[in-house]
């Protein structure tokens, strides 16, 4: 044996290189969540043994293309962590909430059941105590979250997969409706 300054770089195929580029771009979409730092660290660990020529190739490939995931938004990391703890510990949660397309905020008090990422947007799903119904709240629109004393019993029959079955992303309605959408040739190609 003899001392070495550097181990040989890890060989990757072109498909694996493309997958690494997608992973690198995907990590960015978790900025502001508790997942960002672990994902970034994992990505750096995975790429640390790559041949420097491969890293240069990833950089050039990344400059030649852009990967956009619609709907991603930065999260307030503290709000995300508080909501996560409330879900894990079955603790009531209160917060200020701004509904879509409004300027004002409302006081909300929920029993949070689960965090859901739908279409690259984080939600907390829970039982709204005032409205006496399960509601979905966009985490990016939650302000001043506070975990309250006490605990609640998570309904044994609540399964997020069942609750969201038939939904449009995260949105649910009470009835099944038939909807006809008339698209021109340009839009129909986009929607395929």
Legacy VTK file of the C-alpha trace (Angstrom):
# vtk DataFile Version 3.0
C-alpha trace
ASCII
DATASET POLYDATA
POINTS 192 float
0.000 0.000 0.000
0.983 3.599 -0.457
-0.491 6.930 0.565
-2.745 8.627 -1.980
-3.757 12.258 -2.285
-7.088 11.541 -3.918
-9.258 8.540 -4.705
-10.293 8.005 -8.301
-13.528 9.777 -9.215
-16.802 7.895 -9.353
-17.857 7.096 -12.928
-21.447 7.977 -13.884
-23.456 7.419 -17.018
-25.082 10.243 -18.957
-28.505 9.177 -17.619
-27.171 9.218 -14.034
-25.636 12.644 -14.663
-29.021 13.919 -15.856
-30.665 12.397 -12.750
-28.129 14.227 -10.532
-28.936 17.491 -12.304
-32.663 16.978 -11.663
-31.920 16.129 -8.021
-29.818 19.288 -7.673
-32.651 21.414 -9.079
-35.238 19.629 -6.891
-33.312 20.415 -3.693
-33.875 24.120 -4.370
-37.649 23.611 -4.215
-37.416 22.569 -0.564
-35.734 25.810 0.510
-37.400 27.114 3.631
-38.520 23.676 4.794
-36.858 21.413 7.301
-35.930 19.118 4.397
-33.682 21.612 2.589
-30.496 21.238 4.654
-30.616 17.406 4.853
-31.341 17.164 1.106
-28.565 19.622 0.274
-26.132 17.724 2.519
-27.146 14.380 0.980
-26.657 15.779 -2.525
-23.221 17.156 -1.590
-22.267 13.780 -0.076
-23.389 11.926 -3.209
-21.457 14.238 -5.501
-18.322 14.648 -3.369
-16.642 11.578 -4.881
-17.419 12.483 -8.470
-14.583 13.150 -10.845
-14.053 16.946 -11.039
-14.637 16.726 -14.805
-18.118 15.313 -14.109
-18.895 18.208 -11.738
-17.868 20.679 -14.443
-20.149 18.800 -16.865
-23.087 19.037 -14.402
-22.480 22.780 -14.109
-22.434 23.241 -17.900
-25.499 21.029 -18.322
-27.279 22.999 -15.589
-26.499 26.249 -17.392
-27.906 24.815 -20.624
-31.281 23.840 -19.162
-33.695 24.925 -16.507
-36.100 22.678 -14.659
-39.195 24.399 -13.334
-41.629 22.767 -10.991
-44.837 24.794 -10.991
-46.167 26.121 -7.740
-43.080 25.847 -5.591
-42.779 28.535 -2.979
-40.471 29.377 -0.137
-41.633 28.296 3.290
-41.075 29.973 6.597
-38.898 27.304 8.192
-40.040 28.099 11.736
-43.739 27.805 10.786
-43.001 24.537 9.003
-41.224 23.123 12.058
-43.965 24.228 14.459
-46.660 22.666 12.262
-44.598 19.465 11.988
-44.224 19.211 15.776
-47.951 19.837 16.302
-48.802 17.024 13.850
-46.280 14.602 15.368
-47.266 15.343 18.966
-51.060 15.500 18.334
-51.167 19.006 19.806
-53.699 21.752 18.941
-52.353 24.533 16.745
-53.488 28.139 16.426
-52.329 30.648 13.831
-53.194 33.638 11.680
-54.267 32.590 8.184
-54.653 34.526 4.974
-57.133 32.894 2.622
-56.445 32.849 -1.105
-56.962 36.188 -2.865
-57.602 38.118 0.360
-55.556 40.676 2.250
-56.876 40.169 5.762
-56.083 37.335 8.128
-58.321 35.115 10.239
-57.606 33.406 13.550
-57.625 29.617 13.144
-57.518 26.860 15.731
-57.097 23.304 14.445
-56.233 19.765 15.358
-53.533 19.148 12.726
-53.640 15.653 11.238
-50.992 15.640 8.538
-48.624 17.684 6.386
-49.194 17.199 2.663
-47.111 18.350 -0.283
-49.407 18.637 -3.306
-48.225 20.197 -6.553
-45.096 21.459 -4.779
-47.063 23.384 -2.187
-47.109 22.401 1.492
-50.386 22.172 3.388
-51.386 21.236 6.903
-54.587 19.182 6.933
-56.592 19.294 10.104
-59.909 19.613 11.855
-60.901 23.285 12.059
-62.576 23.596 15.467
-64.704 26.639 14.554
-65.920 25.266 11.209
-66.217 21.707 12.550
-64.710 20.268 9.373
-61.410 19.115 7.940
-59.643 21.918 6.102
-56.373 22.306 4.200
-54.179 25.315 5.014
-51.321 26.501 2.791
-48.276 26.615 5.062
-46.864 29.669 3.269
-49.988 31.634 4.310
-49.776 30.690 7.996
-48.380 33.346 10.323
-47.578 33.231 14.044
-48.278 29.519 14.579
-48.427 28.424 18.194
-48.698 24.949 19.659
-51.321 24.929 22.386
-51.333 22.910 25.624
-52.986 19.524 25.674
-53.325 16.826 23.063
-56.078 15.494 20.843
-56.936 12.011 19.637
-56.139 11.520 15.963
-59.224 9.927 14.342
-58.407 6.271 13.717
-60.484 6.243 10.540
-58.748 9.289 8.969
-56.414 8.359 6.124
-55.093 11.171 3.947
-55.245 8.921 0.852
-58.963 8.320 1.422
-59.646 11.960 2.223
-57.935 13.189 -0.956
-59.348 10.469 -3.209
-61.058 12.141 -6.143
-59.680 15.559 -5.227
-58.227 18.054 -7.659
-54.769 18.396 -6.138
-55.762 19.196 -2.564
-59.170 20.673 -3.366
-62.275 18.656 -2.606
-65.895 19.173 -3.352
-68.975 17.549 -1.924
-70.391 16.177 -5.153
-69.126 14.583 -8.341
-69.605 16.937 -11.271
-69.145 16.426 -14.961
-67.024 19.197 -16.405
-66.463 19.773 -20.102
-63.453 21.857 -21.061
-63.211 23.056 -24.639
-59.580 23.562 -25.681
-58.229 24.859 -28.955
-55.532 22.898 -30.805
-52.670 24.784 -29.117
-53.993 24.242 -25.568
-54.898 20.600 -26.185
-51.268 19.875 -27.153
-50.074 21.553 -23.958
-52.482 19.519 -21.801
-51.498 16.074 -23.182
LINES 1 193
192 0 1 2 3 4 5 6 7 8 9 10 11 12 13 14 15 16 17 18 19 20 21 22 23 24 25 26 27 28 29 30 31 32 33 34 35 36 37 38 39 40 41 42 43 44 45 46 47 48 49 50 51 52 53 54 55 56 57 58 59 60 61 62 63 64 65 66 67 68 69 70 71 72 73 74 75 76 77 78 79 80 81 82 83 84 85 86 87 88 89 90 91 92 93 94 95 96 97 98 99 100 101 102 103 104 105 106 107 108 109 110 111 112 113 114 115 116 117 118 119 120 121 122 123 124 125 126 127 128 129 130 131 132 133 134 135 136 137 138 139 140 141 142 143 144 145 146 147 148 149 150 151 152 153 154 155 156 157 158 159 160 161 162 163 164 165 166 167 168 169 170 171 172 173 174 175 176 177 178 179 180 181 182 183 184 185 186 187 188 189 190 191
